[in-house]
Amino acid sequence: MTFSYVTAEYRCTQCTGVRSEHASTFSVPYVVAALIAAIPWGFVLSRAPWNFPWYYFFCIFAGELLVLFVAGLPLSFFFIGGSMARRCSICGAPMTLRGRYFTKLQKPRWADAALLLLFFAMNVAAWLVWYHHA
């Protein structure tokens, strides 16, 4: 499974300095994580006393995708930093955006690991609240 990113390439206007910035995108490992998290919820909610029909699993899966989105919100606010005007680390001149493109990596970046860890923590918290009130 590969993680996909949007990579932005910047180049200095004065020297040969270059800079790449990576932003995570929705990829297959996130769908798999949401699917794995939805299976226990679907199993529990299809049994007594709730007895939801089998097709409610798709709603549960959509809820897990929403939890994954909510888990990404604090991380996106945490990673917003600096100004929009990029400066070269070598000479301090302004940098220009040369383009954006999609890249794929087999190994997750640390932001992906943080997102999946926060998603897991939110699911554990939901199960603890469920257990406490059941």
C-alpha positions, 0 to 999 in steps of 0.5 A: 500500500502506498501513501500519496502526497502533493509535493510542491517544488520551490526554487530560489530567484537568486541562487540554485536553492530548491525546496520541496514541501509534502502534503498528505492526501487521502490514500488507500491505507486510510481507507483500510484503517477506516474499514478495519475500525468500522468492522467492530462497530458494525458487529456490535451494532448489528447485535441485540439490543440495537439490531441494525440491518446489515446495510447500516455498515456503510453508514458506520464506514462513512462515520469512520471516514468522518472520524479520520477527517476530524483526526486530521483537522488538528494536525493540519492546524498544527502544521500550518506555520510560517508565512506564505512567502517562502524564503531561500535558506541559503541566500534569503531571497524569495522563492517561486513555486515551480509546480505541484504534483502527486507522489507516492511513497511506500513508507509513511511520513511522520505526519501520516503516522501521527494521523493514524495514531490520533485516529486510533486514539479517537476510536479507543476513546469512543469505545471507552465511552461506549463501554462506560454508558452501556 
